[in-house]
């Protein structure tokens, strides 16, 4: 059971620690930091949370979440010092947003499944913006997202307004179409055309994963790790024989590769 009083006490203590670190009597390094200078640390801590989750290590997840939370406290403190916003403003804004965007939980609305929840979320989000400030639907996707994640989020956004495929077979046909166009570009030996068609093919494959509720970034990460593991096994096999991979023919490398797949 969550001890709310204890959480509030610890959170208050953390705010005090941050205030002390930024004070004239605090830490020189912490005092020097700006919103911009902290950007790399926010990104690094977020990735370390992801890595801890992937490792399946609860203790590591706990530690890395704490480090990420500290970056949020840091940004909030800078906002307070600049008379822009406070931690209270952040929490109030988040509280109101979560209640507003979950009318099926905190209100009287009803939904039949998670897809309708996502659709309603986007609709409510759009209604929150005054007409004179409304932005295109796809503008809500962060510019600096890794490309694979960005592609999938753009596709998800488009799908919330009905711009989507009816079934996975149609997407497979689209992938085959893009593959044929890539082959044509290769036949034409047109570098720009090849790059464009390769991008179209990758975008369609990511869309296929999105339709099947598979995170393409996660799928690619697992494949990358699998490739790394097998390649390193090949290297180690040759090192044990006092040789290097570069001394092998492509045929010999293929035999090693196939052997590594069965380990």
VOSE-687172 format. One record per residue: residue in three letters; z, x, y of N, C-alpha, C in turn. Coordinates in steps of 0.1 Angstrom, whole numbers. Last residue first. Example, Ala and Ser with C-alpha at 12.3 -4.5 7.8 and 13.67 -1.06 7.14 Angstrom:
VOSE-687172
  aa   n_Z   n_X   n_Y  ca_Z  ca_X  ca_Y   c_Z   c_X   c_Y
 SER    71   128   -22    71   137   -11    79   129     0
 ALA    78   132   -57    78   123   -45    78   132   -33
This chain:
VOSE-687172
  aa   n_Z   n_X   n_Y  ca_Z  ca_X  ca_Y   c_Z   c_X   c_Y
 UNK  -312   233  -214  -299   239  -215  -288   229  -209
 UNK  -338   225  -211  -331   220  -223  -317   226  -224
 UNK  -348   238  -189  -346   223  -188  -338   218  -200
 UNK  -351   264  -197  -340   261  -188  -337   246  -187
 UNK  -375   262  -211  -362   265  -218  -350   262  -210
 UNK  -393   258  -191  -391   247  -201  -378   250  -209
 UNK  -390   283  -178  -387   270  -171  -384   259  -181
 UNK  -400   301  -197  -386   302  -192  -382   289  -186
 UNK  -427   291  -197  -419   291  -209  -404   291  -206
 UNK  -434   297  -170  -434   283  -175  -426   281  -188
 UNK  -434   325  -170  -424   317  -162  -423   303  -167
 UNK  -455   329  -186  -442   333  -191  -431   326  -183
 UNK  -475   320  -169  -474   314  -182  -460   317  -188
 UNK  -474   337  -148  -470   323  -145  -468   316  -159
 UNK  -458   368  -159  -470   360  -156  -465   345  -154
 UNK  -431   387  -145  -437   378  -154  -450   372  -150
 UNK  -420   401  -125  -427   409  -134  -434   400  -145
 UNK  -404   384  -110  -417   388  -104  -426   396  -114
 UNK  -380   383  -123  -390   372  -125  -404   376  -120
 UNK  -371   414  -139  -371   405  -127  -382   394  -130
 UNK  -349   428  -164  -362   426  -158  -360   416  -146
 UNK  -327   430  -181  -331   442  -172  -344   440  -166
 UNK  -320   408  -194  -330   417  -201  -334   429  -193
 UNK  -305   396  -175  -298   400  -188  -307   409  -196
 UNK  -325   389  -157  -315   400  -154  -308   405  -166
 UNK  -336   368  -171  -344   380  -169  -335   392  -165
 UNK  -316   349  -169  -321   353  -182  -329   366  -181
 UNK  -313   346  -142  -302   353  -150  -307   357  -163
 UNK  -337   333  -135  -334   346  -130  -323   353  -138
 UNK  -333   309  -150  -344   318  -153  -341   332  -148
 UNK  -310   299  -136  -309   302  -150  -321   311  -155
 UNK  -322   295  -111  -312   305  -112  -309   309  -127
 UNK  -338   273  -118  -344   286  -114  -334   297  -115
 UNK  -319   254  -125  -328   259  -135  -335   272  -131
 UNK  -305   251  -100  -298   255  -112  -307   260  -122
 UNK  -326   242   -83  -319   255   -80  -312   260   -92
 UNK  -334   218   -95  -343   229   -94  -336   242   -92
 UNK  -310   204   -90  -314   206  -104  -324   218  -104
 UNK  -309   203   -62  -299   210   -69  -303   213   -84
 UNK  -332   187   -58  -332   201   -53  -321   209   -60
 UNK  -324   164   -70  -336   171   -76  -336   185   -71
 UNK  -304   157   -53  -301   159   -67  -312   167   -74
 UNK  -318   153   -29  -308   163   -30  -305   167   -44
 UNK  -335   132   -35  -341   145   -33  -330   156   -34
 UNK  -315   112   -37  -324   115   -49  -330   129   -47
 UNK  -306   112   -11  -297   115   -22  -305   119   -34
 UNK  -329   104     3  -323   117     6  -313   121    -5
 UNK  -333    79    -8  -343    89   -11  -337   103    -8
 UNK  -312    57   -22  -313    66   -11  -322    78   -14
 UNK  -324    27   -35  -321    41   -38  -322    49   -25
 UNK  -333     1   -34  -319     4   -30  -314    17   -35
 UNK  -359    -3   -37  -351    -3   -50  -337     0   -47
 UNK  -367     1   -11  -369   -12   -17  -361   -14   -30
 UNK  -363    29    -9  -355    19    -1  -356     5    -7
 UNK  -382    39   -26  -368    41   -29  -360    31   -22
 UNK  -405    31   -12  -403    26   -25  -388    27   -29
 UNK  -401    46    11  -401    31    12  -399    25    -1
 UNK  -406    71     1  -393    68     6  -391    53     7
 UNK  -433    68    -5  -424    71   -16  -410    67   -11
 UNK  -443    65    21  -445    54    12  -435    55     0
 UNK  -438    90    32  -432    78    38  -432    66    29
 UNK  -454   106    16  -440   107    16  -433    95    21
 UNK  -480    96    25  -476    95    11  -460    96    10
 UNK  -479   103    52  -481    89    48  -476    87    34
 UNK  -478   131    49  -467   124    56  -467   109    52
 UNK  -503   136    38  -491   139    30  -479   132    36
 UNK  -520   127    59  -519   119    46  -507   123    38
 UNK  -514   147    78  -512   133    81  -511   125    68
 UNK  -522   171    64  -508   169    69  -505   155    71
 UNK  -549   165    61  -541   167    49  -526   165    53
 UNK  -558   165    87  -559   153    79  -550   154    67
 UNK  -554   191    94  -547   181   101  -547   168    93
 UNK  -572   204    76  -558   207    76  -550   196    83
 UNK  -596   195    55  -592   192    69  -577   193    70
 UNK  -611   195    32  -605   208    36  -601   207    51
 UNK  -621   173    19  -627   176    32  -622   190    38
 UNK  -604   173    -3  -618   175    -5  -625   179     7
 UNK  -580   166    11  -581   179     4  -596   183     2
 UNK  -587   140    18  -584   150    28  -585   164    23
 UNK  -588   129    -7  -600   129     1  -599   140    12
 UNK  -561   131   -15  -571   138   -23  -584   140   -15
 UNK  -550   114     4  -546   128     4  -557   136    -3
 UNK  -561    90    -6  -565    95     8  -561   109    10
 UNK  -547    88   -30  -562    90   -30  -567    95   -16
 UNK  -521    85   -20  -525    97   -28  -540    99   -29
 UNK  -523    60    -8  -521    72     0  -524    85    -7
 UNK  -528    45   -31  -538    45   -20  -536    57   -12
 UNK  -504    49   -45  -517    53   -51  -528    54   -41
 UNK  -487    36   -27  -485    51   -30  -498    56   -36
 UNK  -496    10   -29  -497    17   -16  -496    32   -18
 UNK  -489     4   -55  -503     4   -51  -505    12   -38
 UNK  -461     5   -51  -468    15   -60  -483    16   -57
 UNK  -458   -17   -35  -455    -4   -30  -462     7   -38
 UNK  -464   -37   -53  -473   -35   -41  -470   -22   -35
 UNK  -443   -34   -71  -457   -31   -76  -466   -29   -64
 UNK  -420   -44   -58  -422   -29   -59  -436   -26   -64
 UNK  -428   -71   -35  -423   -66   -48  -427   -51   -49
 UNK  -432   -76    -8  -427   -87   -17  -421   -82   -30
 UNK  -422   -54    19  -430   -57     8  -424   -69     0
 UNK  -417   -63    54  -413   -57    41  -423   -61    30
 UNK  -406   -75    80  -417   -66    78  -414   -57    66
 UNK  -383   -91    85  -393   -96    76  -405   -87    74
 UNK  -365   -79   100  -372   -89   107  -384   -94    98
 UNK  -355   -59    83  -345   -70    88  -353   -81    95
 UNK  -374   -40    80  -373   -51    69  -364   -62    74
 UNK  -370   -23   101  -382   -31   101  -381   -43    91
 UNK  -347   -11    92  -347   -18   104  -358   -28   104
 UNK  -356     3    69  -346    -8    68  -345   -17    80
 UNK  -374    21    81  -379    10    72  -369    -1    70
 UNK  -356    36    95  -366    29   102  -372    18    94
 UNK  -341    47    74  -334    38    83  -345    30    92
 UNK  -360    63    62  -355    52    54  -348    42    64
 UNK  -365    82    82  -376    73    77  -371    61    70
 UNK  -340    93    84  -346    86    95  -357    77    91
 UNK  -337   106    60  -328    95    63  -334    87    74
 UNK  -358   125    63  -358   115    52  -349   103    55
 UNK  -349   139    86  -362   132    86  -362   121    75
 UNK  -316   136   100  -326   143    91  -338   134    88
 UNK  -314   122   133  -311   121   119  -321   130   111
 UNK  -318   123   160  -315   136   153  -312   134   139
 UNK  -322    97   170  -333   107   170  -331   119   161
 UNK  -309    69   153  -307    82   160  -318    91   159
 UNK  -322    37   157  -321    48   148  -320    61   155
 UNK  -327    18   176  -313    20   172  -311    31   162
 UNK  -354    13   180  -347    23   189  -333    26   185
 UNK  -365    -7   165  -364     6   159  -357    17   167
 UNK  -365   -28   183  -357   -29   171  -355   -15   165
 UNK  -364   -19   218  -372   -22   206  -362   -21   193
 UNK  -337   -33   238  -346   -22   234  -353   -26   221
 UNK  -325   -50   266  -329   -50   252  -339   -39   249
 UNK  -316   -54   292  -314   -40   286  -318   -40   271
 UNK  -321   -79   300  -327   -68   308  -324   -54   302
 UNK  -306   -93   281  -320   -94   280  -327   -82   288
 UNK  -278   -75   268  -284   -84   278  -299   -83   277
 UNK  -269   -73   234  -275   -66   245  -281   -76   255
 UNK  -261   -89   213  -250   -82   221  -256   -76   234
 UNK  -283   -96   199  -278  -106   208  -267  -100   217
 UNK  -286   -73   182  -296   -76   193  -291   -85   203
 UNK  -264   -77   166  -265   -65   174  -275   -67   185
 UNK  -271  -101   153  -259  -101   162  -260   -89   171
 UNK  -292   -91   138  -294  -102   148  -283  -102   158
 UNK  -280   -72   122  -290   -68   132  -293   -78   142
 UNK  -263   -89   108  -257   -78   115  -267   -73   126
 UNK  -280  -106    94  -272  -111   104  -266  -100   114
 UNK  -291   -87    76  -300   -94    85  -292   -99    97
 UNK  -268   -80    62  -275   -69    69  -284   -76    80
 UNK  -262  -104    50  -252   -98    59  -259   -88    68
 UNK  -284  -108    34  -282  -117    45  -272  -111    55
 UNK  -278   -88    15  -291   -88    23  -290   -96    36
 UNK  -255   -97     2  -254   -86    12  -267   -84    20
 UNK  -256  -134     2  -256  -120    -4  -256  -110     7
 UNK  -250  -157    16  -252  -158     1  -252  -144    -6
 UNK  -225  -166    40  -237  -158    36  -238  -159    21
 UNK  -213  -185    67  -213  -182    53  -226  -174    50
 UNK  -190  -187    95  -203  -185    89  -202  -182    74
 UNK  -165  -187   107  -168  -198    98  -182  -197    92
 UNK  -149  -155   109  -153  -168   115  -156  -178   104
 UNK  -144  -132    95  -135  -136   106  -138  -149   113
 UNK  -165  -133    76  -152  -129    72  -141  -134    82
 UNK  -188  -140    89  -186  -146    75  -172  -143    70
 UNK  -189  -125   111  -185  -139   113  -182  -146   100
 UNK  -189   -96   117  -185  -101   104  -181  -116   106
 UNK  -193   -88   143  -204   -87   134  -201   -91   119
 UNK  -168   -92   155  -180  -100   160  -191   -99   150
 UNK  -152   -74   142  -149   -88   141  -161   -96   144
 UNK  -164   -50   149  -163   -53   135  -160   -68   133
 UNK  -162   -51   178  -175   -51   171  -174   -55   157
 UNK  -134   -50   182  -142   -62   186  -155   -63   179
 UNK  -129   -24   171  -122   -36   166  -130   -49   169
 UNK  -144    -8   188  -147    -8   174  -141   -21   168
 UNK  -132   -12   213  -146   -15   211  -149   -16   196
 UNK  -106    -3   207  -108   -17   211  -123   -21   209
 UNK  -111    24   202  -105    16   191  -108     1   194
 UNK  -121    33   227  -129    34   214  -124    25   204
 UNK  -100    27   244  -113    21   246  -121    21   233
 UNK   -81    45   233   -78    30   233   -91    23   235
 UNK   -92    69   240   -91    65   226   -89    50   224
 UNK  -112    62   270  -100    67   263  -101    64   248
 UNK  -138    72   293  -132    63   283  -120    70   276
 UNK  -140    86   317  -151    79   312  -146    68   302
 UNK  -125   107   329  -124    93   334  -135    84   330
 UNK  -126   131   317  -137   128   326  -136   114   332
 UNK  -104   128   300  -103   138   312  -114   136   322
 UNK  -114   110   282  -103   107   291  -102   116   303
 UNK  -134   125   270  -138   113   277  -127   109   287
 UNK  -118   145   258  -128   149   269  -132   137   277
 UNK  -106   128   239   -98   135   249  -107   139   261
 UNK  -128   121   223  -120   111   230  -112   117   242
 UNK  -134   145   212  -144   139   221  -137   128   229
 UNK  -111   150   197  -115   159   207  -124   153   217
 UNK  -111   128   179  -100   129   189  -104   139   200
 UNK  -134   136   165  -134   124   172  -123   124   183
 UNK  -124   159   153  -136   160   162  -137   148   171
 UNK  -105   149   136  -101   157   147  -112   159   158
 UNK  -121   136   117  -113   128   127  -108   136   139
 UNK  -130   159   104  -139   151   111  -132   142   122
 UNK  -106   167    92  -113   176   102  -123   168   110
 UNK  -101   145    76   -91   149    87   -98   158    97
 UNK  -122   147    58  -121   135    67  -111   138    79
 UNK  -114   171    45  -126   171    54  -127   159    63
 UNK   -91   163    31   -90   174    41  -102   173    51
 UNK  -101   142    15   -90   140    24   -90   150    35
 UNK  -120   157     0  -125   146     8  -114   143    19
 UNK  -103   174   -14  -112   180    -4  -118   169     5
 UNK   -90   155   -30   -82   164   -21   -91   170   -10
 UNK  -112   144   -45  -104   136   -35   -96   144   -25
 UNK  -142   155   -53  -128   161   -52  -120   153   -41
 UNK  -169   152   -57  -159   143   -64  -145   148   -64
 UNK  -189   165   -45  -182   173   -54  -172   164   -62
 UNK  -197   145   -27  -206   148   -38  -199   156   -49
 UNK  -175   146    -9  -178   134   -17  -186   137   -29
 UNK  -179   172     1  -167   169    -7  -168   156   -15
 UNK  -204   168    14  -203   177     3  -190   175    -5
 UNK  -196   150    34  -206   146    24  -205   155    12
 UNK  -178   166    48  -173   154    42  -183   149    31
 UNK  -196   185    57  -186   189    48  -179   177    41
 UNK  -211   170    75  -218   175    63  -208   179    53
 UNK  -192   166    95  -198   154    88  -204   159    75
 UNK  -187   192   103  -177   185    96  -182   173    89
 UNK  -212   198   115  -208   206   104  -197   198    96
 UNK  -213   179   136  -223   178   125  -218   186   113
 UNK  -191   187   151  -192   174   146  -201   173   134
 UNK  -200   213   157  -188   211   148  -187   197   143
 UNK  -222   210   174  -223   216   161  -212   214   151
 UNK  -208   197   197  -218   190   188  -220   197   174
 UNK  -192   210   214  -186   206   201  -196   199   192
 UNK  -207   215   236  -203   227   228  -197   223   214
 UNK  -208   189   248  -220   196   242  -216   207   233
 UNK  -182   185   256  -188   175   247  -200   182   240
 UNK  -166   217   255  -172   206   262  -177   196   251
 UNK  -138   240   255  -148   232   248  -153   220   257
 UNK  -117   254   266  -131   257   270  -141   248   265
 UNK   -94   245   253   -96   241   267  -111   244   272
 UNK   -97   258   228   -98   243   229  -100   238   244
 UNK   -92   284   236  -105   280   230  -107   265   232
 UNK   -66   284   247   -77   288   256   -91   283   250
 UNK   -43   258   241   -51   268   235   -63   271   244
 UNK   -19   250   266   -24   249   253   -33   261   249
 UNK   -10   248   291    -1   255   283    -7   256   268
 UNK   -29   230   302   -28   244   307   -20   253   298
 UNK   -41   211   273   -33   213   285   -33   228   290
 UNK   -53   208   249   -62   208   261   -54   211   274
 UNK   -31   208   232   -41   218   230   -50   220   243
 UNK   -18   184   240   -12   197   242   -22   209   241
 UNK   -37   165   232   -33   166   246   -27   180   249
 UNK   -35   169   204   -48   172   211   -45   173   226
 UNK    -9   162   199   -13   175   196   -26   179   204
 UNK   -10   135   206    -1   144   214    -5   159   212
 UNK   -27   125   187   -31   124   201   -23   134   209
 UNK   -10   130   165   -23   137   166   -28   137   180
 UNK    10   111   170    14   126   170     1   134   172
 UNK    -4    88   166     2    91   179     5   106   181
 UNK    -9    90   139   -20    90   148   -15    93   162
 UNK    17    88   129    10   101   127    -2   101   137
 UNK    24    62   137    32    73   142    24    86   141
 UNK     4    47   124     5    47   139    13    58   144
 UNK    12    52    98    -2    56   103    -2    57   118
 UNK    37    40    97    36    55    95    22    60   100
 UNK    29    14   100    38    20   110    38    35   109
 UNK    14     9    77     8     9    91    16    16   101
 UNK    10    21    48    21    19    57    16    20    71
 UNK    -8     5    22    -9    13    35     3    10    44
 UNK     0     8   -12     0     0     0     0     9    13
